[in-house]
Amino acid sequence: MRVFTVLLFCMSWMISIGQVPEKGGKPVPSSYCLSPIEYKLYNMINDYRQRYDLPPVPLSKSLCFVAATHAKDLFIHHPDQGPCKQYSWSDQGFWKPFCYPRDENKKNSVWDKPKELTTYKGKGYEITYWENSEVVIDSIMTLWKSMDYFNAFLMNTGKWQGRKWNAIGIGIYENYACAWFGELSDPEGEPFICGQEPRKPGSTPVVKATPPEKKVPETKKVQEAKVPADKKAKEAAATSTGSEASTVPGNEYYYIIVKGIAPEKELQRFLKDLQSKGYSSAKLLEKNGKQRVSIMGFPDKSKADSALRQVKKSWPDAWILKQ
């Protein structure tokens, strides 16, 4: 009896300091709120979907809490080291540690984190973003839209075609951003915006959404298709970085190379394939008599380093060329 009592006391103490996660999730803490910048990124995602006649994804309090918790864990504890990718969780919190993809199997999935941390019953699927300075949400969207893997989540294409997102969560902390998507509705509803009074279900939030992008008329699409690929690439690169530095002689520019030296016909085929998949910034570069394929470029080295980390998920041998 004494041994059982001591064991029970030890278990209670370990749970209280967060060393042993409790089975099942709990309601999101009442003190939790969504920051205005997180809410802005949420609106940017739905504005992007609206441009292609896709329905908005309801904001989820539970998934937002999971996203915010993970972004903070990534920044403070850096579980994304060695074989563990950005979807990993550290052993420094009230959750079970997880190294992705090493710990991923049929019975143990990182996508069950919403079930573990909240009352959300379904799986959640995550995309992440990192840069070596405080995040800029325009850069987040530029990268997520330009990469097939991330864009598939935003647009329900590829693996997610035919699936319907009924919940989304956004989390931003320092230089990390996370977005979680779920197919089940969230019983906890939406979070309230930090600095505002919690709003009643069905009421309209006070924070304004970002203006939706205008739909491109079909006639204009035809005209754009006639623009030479190299000109379109320069325009896209300037738009994605907010600068036209690449067109000014003497300015350094950092290009992410995804295809190295190869026969010109092979490079041209590879470039055409990239552009057909929506990588409008892709272009053929020549330096010292050698040609390479760049997928995107930046006038800022730190931005290029940040984008390279994401590009390597699809092209592990990608590297940066300064020109």
C-alpha positions in Angstrom: 0.0 0.0 0.0 2.8 2.4 0.9 4.6 1.6 -2.4 1.4 2.3 -4.4 0.9 5.6 -2.6 4.5 6.7 -3.3 4.1 5.7 -7.0 0.9 7.6 -7.3 2.5 10.7 -5.7 5.5 10.6 -8.1 3.2 10.3 -11.1 1.1 13.3 -10.0 4.3 15.3 -9.4 5.7 14.5 -12.8 2.5 15.4 -14.6 2.3 18.7 -12.7 5.8 19.7 -14.0 4.9 18.6 -17.5 7.3 15.6 -17.7 4.5 13.0 -18.3 1.8 14.1 -20.8 -1.7 13.3 -19.6 -3.7 10.9 -21.8 -6.1 12.7 -24.1 -6.3 16.5 -24.8 -7.8 19.3 -22.8 -9.8 22.4 -23.8 -7.6 25.2 -25.0 -6.6 27.5 -22.1 -9.0 30.4 -21.7 -6.1 32.9 -21.8 -5.1 31.8 -25.3 -5.7 34.3 -28.2 -4.7 34.7 -31.8 -2.3 37.5 -32.6 -3.3 40.1 -35.2 -0.4 39.0 -37.5 -1.5 35.4 -37.2 -5.0 36.5 -38.1 -3.7 38.4 -41.1 -1.9 35.3 -42.4 -5.1 33.3 -42.0 -6.9 35.9 -44.1 -4.2 35.8 -46.8 -4.6 32.1 -47.1 -8.4 32.4 -47.6 -8.0 35.3 -50.0 -5.7 33.2 -52.1 -8.2 30.4 -52.1 -11.0 32.8 -53.0 -9.2 33.8 -56.1 -9.6 30.3 -57.4 -13.2 29.9 -56.2 -12.3 27.7 -53.3 -14.3 28.1 -50.1 -12.7 29.7 -47.0 -11.4 27.4 -44.3 -12.9 28.0 -40.8 -10.5 29.2 -38.2 -9.9 26.6 -35.5 -9.1 27.5 -31.9 -7.7 24.1 -31.2 -5.5 24.0 -34.3 -4.3 27.6 -33.7 -3.3 26.6 -30.2 -1.4 23.6 -31.5 0.3 25.7 -34.2 1.3 28.4 -31.7 2.7 25.8 -29.3 4.7 24.2 -32.0 6.1 27.4 -33.4 7.3 28.4 -29.9 8.8 24.9 -29.3 10.7 25.1 -32.6 12.2 28.5 -31.8 13.1 27.8 -28.1 14.1 24.1 -28.1 14.9 23.4 -31.8 13.7 19.8 -32.1 14.4 20.1 -35.8 18.0 18.9 -35.6 19.9 16.0 -37.2 17.5 13.4 -38.7 14.5 15.2 -37.1 12.6 17.6 -39.5 10.6 20.7 -38.6 7.5 18.6 -37.9 9.3 17.3 -34.8 8.5 18.2 -31.1 11.1 18.5 -28.3 11.1 16.7 -25.0 10.8 20.1 -23.1 7.1 20.5 -22.8 3.7 19.0 -21.7 3.6 17.0 -24.9 5.1 13.7 -26.0 8.5 14.3 -27.8 8.4 13.3 -31.5 11.2 13.0 -34.1 9.7 13.2 -37.6 10.0 11.0 -39.7 11.9 8.6 -37.4 9.1 8.1 -35.0 6.3 8.0 -37.6 4.5 4.7 -37.9 1.0 3.2 -38.2 0.3 3.5 -34.4 2.3 6.7 -33.7 1.8 9.8 -35.9 2.9 13.4 -35.4 -0.4 14.3 -37.0 -2.2 13.2 -33.9 -0.8 16.2 -31.9 -4.2 18.0 -32.0 -5.8 15.0 -30.3 -3.0 15.0 -27.7 -3.0 18.7 -26.9 -6.7 19.7 -27.4 -10.2 18.2 -27.6 -10.0 18.2 -31.4 -10.7 14.6 -32.5 -9.3 14.4 -36.0 -5.8 14.4 -37.4 -4.1 17.7 -38.2 -1.6 18.2 -41.1 1.1 20.8 -40.9 3.2 23.1 -43.1 6.0 25.2 -41.6 8.2 28.1 -42.4 11.5 29.4 -41.1 13.8 32.3 -41.8 16.8 33.6 -39.9 15.1 36.8 -38.9 11.6 37.7 -37.7 9.1 36.4 -40.2 7.4 38.6 -42.8 4.1 37.1 -43.7 4.4 38.2 -47.4 7.5 36.0 -47.6 5.6 33.1 -46.0 2.9 33.2 -48.6 5.3 33.7 -51.4 7.2 30.6 -50.5 4.1 28.5 -49.7 2.5 29.4 -53.0 5.7 28.7 -55.0 6.3 25.1 -53.7 4.1 22.3 -54.8 4.2 20.5 -51.5 2.9 23.6 -49.5 0.6 24.9 -52.2 -1.2 21.5 -52.3 -2.4 22.2 -48.7 -3.5 25.8 -49.5 -5.3 24.8 -52.7 -6.5 21.2 -52.0 -4.5 19.9 -54.9 -2.2 16.9 -55.4 -2.5 14.5 -52.4 -5.2 16.7 -50.9 -7.4 16.9 -54.0 -11.0 16.0 -53.2 -10.4 16.5 -49.5 -12.2 19.4 -47.7 -10.5 21.4 -44.9 -13.0 22.3 -42.2 -10.4 23.7 -39.8 -7.2 25.6 -39.9 -4.8 26.9 -37.3 -2.1 29.5 -37.6 0.9 30.0 -35.3 3.8 32.5 -35.5 6.6 32.9 -33.1 9.8 34.9 -33.8 11.2 33.4 -37.0 8.9 30.3 -37.3 5.4 30.0 -38.7 3.1 26.9 -38.7 -0.2 26.2 -40.3 -2.3 23.1 -39.4 -5.2 21.8 -41.5 -7.9 19.4 -40.4 -10.9 17.7 -42.1 -13.1 17.8 -39.0 -14.8 20.9 -37.6 -13.5 22.2 -34.3 -16.0 21.9 -31.4 -14.2 24.8 -29.7 -14.9 27.1 -32.6 -12.7 30.1 -33.4 -10.2 31.8 -31.1 -10.5 35.5 -30.3 -8.0 38.1 -31.4 -5.5 39.3 -28.8 -6.5 42.7 -27.5 -10.2 42.3 -28.4 -13.1 41.0 -26.4 -14.0 37.4 -27.2 -16.8 37.5 -29.8 -20.0 35.6 -29.8 -20.3 32.6 -32.3 -21.5 33.8 -35.7 -20.5 37.4 -35.2 -18.1 39.2 -37.5 -14.6 39.8 -36.3 -13.5 43.4 -35.9 -10.1 42.9 -37.5 -10.3 43.6 -41.2 -9.4 40.9 -43.7 -6.7 41.7 -46.3 -8.3 42.8 -49.6 -8.8 39.7 -51.8 -6.7 39.3 -54.9 -8.6 40.2 -58.1 -9.4 37.4 -60.4 -7.4 37.4 -63.6 -9.6 37.7 -66.7 -9.1 34.9 -69.2 -8.1 37.4 -71.9 -5.3 38.8 -69.7 -4.1 35.2 -68.9 -3.7 34.6 -72.7 -1.7 37.9 -73.0 0.5 36.9 -70.0 1.2 33.5 -71.6 2.8 35.3 -74.6 5.3 37.1 -72.4 8.8 35.5 -72.8 9.6 33.2 -69.9 12.8 35.1 -68.9 10.8 38.4 -68.6 8.1 36.6 -66.5 10.8 35.1 -64.3 12.3 38.6 -63.6 8.9 40.1 -62.9 8.0 37.2 -60.5 11.3 37.4 -58.7 10.9 41.2 -58.2 7.3 40.7 -57.0 8.3 37.9 -54.6 11.0 39.9 -52.9 9.5 43.3 -53.1 12.5 44.6 -55.0 13.8 45.0 -58.5 17.4 44.8 -57.5 18.0 42.0 -60.0 17.4 44.4 -62.9 19.9 47.0 -61.6 23.5 46.4 -62.8 26.1 46.0 -60.0 23.6 44.7 -57.3 24.2 41.2 -55.9 21.5 38.7 -56.3 21.1 35.2 -54.8 19.6 32.5 -56.9 18.5 29.0 -55.7 19.9 26.4 -58.1 17.9 23.2 -58.5 19.6 21.8 -61.6 23.3 22.0 -62.2 25.5 21.8 -65.3 23.9 19.6 -67.9 23.3 19.5 -71.7 21.3 22.6 -72.7 18.4 20.5 -74.1 18.1 18.7 -70.7 18.1 22.1 -68.8 15.5 23.5 -71.2 13.2 20.5 -70.6 13.7 20.8 -66.9 13.0 24.5 -66.9 9.8 24.1 -69.0 8.6 21.4 -66.6 9.1 23.7 -63.6 7.3 26.6 -65.3 4.4 24.3 -66.2 4.0 23.4 -62.5 3.6 27.1 -61.6 7.2 28.0 -60.8 7.0 31.3 -62.8 10.3 32.6 -61.2 12.3 29.7 -62.6 14.9 30.7 -65.2 18.1 29.6 -66.9 21.2 31.3 -65.6 24.7 31.5 -67.2 27.9 32.2 -65.3 31.4 31.6 -66.5 30.1 29.9 -69.6 28.1 27.4 -67.6 24.3 27.2 -67.5 22.1 26.2 -64.5 18.4 26.3 -63.6 17.3 28.6 -60.8 13.9 28.2 -59.2 13.8 31.6 -57.5 16.1 34.5 -56.6 16.4 37.1 -53.8 18.4 40.4 -53.4 18.8 39.5 -49.7 21.1 36.6 -48.7 19.1 35.9 -45.5 15.9 35.5 -47.5 17.6 33.2 -49.9 19.0 31.1 -47.0 15.5 30.8 -45.6 13.9 29.8 -48.9 16.7 27.3 -49.5 15.9 25.4 -46.4 12.3 24.8 -47.7 13.4 24.1 -51.3 15.7 21.4 -50.1 12.7 19.4 -49.1 11.9 18.8 -52.7 15.4 19.2 -54.2 18.0 18.1 -51.5 20.9 19.1 -53.7 19.7 22.7 -54.2 22.3 25.5 -53.5 22.7 29.2 -53.8 24.5 31.0 -56.6 25.5 34.6 -56.1 25.4 36.7 -59.3 
